[in-house]
């Protein structure tokens, strides 16, 4: 399966546009990456979008957008 095929399949299944699916970054898993599905040695392959949005919102309330971040 090619990346474009995956994007279209996920878009059909979710009702989202293909461009949204591309932006979210779905990837094909390589067989070697799936040795033990219960193992989290490489970390879970999920993103909690609600948690990420809450973090971004929280970060946005800490400093004004026009104030540069200091490294």
The 8 nearest C-alpha neighbors of each residue, nearest first, counted from 0:
[[1, 4, 2, 5, 27, 3, 6, 8],
 [0, 2, 4, 3, 5, 27, 6, 26],
 [1, 3, 5, 4, 6, 0, 27, 26],
 [2, 4, 6, 5, 1, 7, 0, 8],
 [5, 3, 7, 1, 2, 6, 8, 0],
 [4, 6, 8, 2, 3, 7, 9, 1],
 [7, 5, 3, 9, 4, 8, 17, 20],
 [6, 8, 10, 4, 5, 9, 17, 11],
 [9, 7, 5, 11, 10, 6, 4, 12],
 [8, 10, 12, 6, 11, 7, 13, 5],
 [11, 9, 15, 7, 13, 17, 8, 12],
 [10, 12, 8, 14, 9, 13, 7, 15],
 [13, 11, 9, 10, 14, 8, 15, 7],
 [14, 12, 10, 15, 11, 9, 8, 16],
 [13, 15, 11, 10, 12, 16, 9, 17],
 [16, 14, 10, 13, 19, 17, 20, 11],
 [15, 17, 19, 18, 10, 20, 14, 11],
 [16, 18, 20, 10, 19, 7, 6, 21],
 [17, 19, 21, 16, 20, 22, 15, 6],
 [20, 18, 22, 16, 21, 17, 23, 15],
 [19, 21, 17, 23, 22, 18, 6, 10],
 [22, 20, 18, 24, 19, 23, 17, 6],
 [21, 23, 19, 24, 20, 18, 25, 17],
 [24, 22, 20, 21, 25, 19, 18, 26],
 [23, 25, 21, 22, 26, 20, 19, 6],
 [24, 26, 23, 20, 21, 27, 6, 5],
 [27, 25, 24, 28, 2, 5, 6, 29],
 [26, 28, 29, 25, 2, 5, 0, 1],
 [29, 27, 26, 30, 32, 33, 31, 25],
 [28, 30, 32, 31, 27, 33, 26, 34],
 [31, 29, 32, 33, 28, 34, 27, 35],
 [32, 30, 33, 29, 34, 28, 35, 36],
 [33, 31, 29, 30, 34, 28, 35, 36],
 [34, 32, 30, 31, 35, 36, 29, 28],
 [33, 35, 32, 31, 36, 30, 38, 37],
 [36, 34, 38, 37, 33, 32, 39, 40],
 [35, 37, 38, 33, 34, 39, 32, 43],
 [38, 36, 35, 39, 34, 40, 33, 43],
 [39, 37, 35, 40, 36, 41, 42, 43],
 [38, 40, 42, 41, 43, 37, 36, 35],
 [41, 39, 42, 38, 43, 37, 35, 36],
 [42, 40, 39, 43, 38, 44, 32, 33],
 [43, 41, 39, 40, 44, 38, 45, 37],
 [42, 44, 39, 45, 41, 40, 38, 46],
 [45, 43, 42, 46, 41, 39, 28, 47],
 [46, 44, 43, 47, 42, 48, 25, 39],
 [45, 47, 48, 44, 51, 50, 43, 49],
 [46, 48, 50, 49, 51, 45, 52, 53],
 [47, 49, 51, 50, 46, 52, 53, 45],
 [50, 48, 52, 51, 47, 53, 54, 46],
 [51, 49, 53, 47, 48, 52, 54, 46],
 [50, 52, 48, 54, 53, 49, 55, 47],
 [51, 53, 55, 49, 54, 50, 48, 56],
 [54, 52, 56, 50, 51, 55, 57, 49],
 [55, 53, 57, 51, 56, 52, 58, 50],
 [56, 54, 52, 58, 57, 53, 59, 51],
 [55, 57, 53, 59, 54, 58, 52, 60],
 [56, 58, 54, 60, 59, 55, 53, 61],
 [59, 57, 55, 61, 60, 56, 54, 62],
 [58, 60, 56, 57, 61, 55, 62, 63],
 [59, 61, 57, 58, 62, 56, 63, 55],
 [62, 60, 58, 59, 57, 63, 56, 64],
 [63, 61, 60, 59, 64, 66, 58, 65],
 [62, 64, 66, 65, 61, 59, 60, 67],
 [65, 63, 66, 62, 59, 67, 60, 68],
 [64, 66, 63, 67, 62, 68, 59, 61],
 [65, 67, 63, 64, 68, 62, 69, 61],
 [68, 66, 65, 69, 64, 63, 62, 70],
 [69, 67, 70, 66, 62, 64, 65, 63],
 [68, 70, 67, 66, 62, 65, 64, 63],
 [69, 68, 67, 66, 62, 58, 65, 64]]
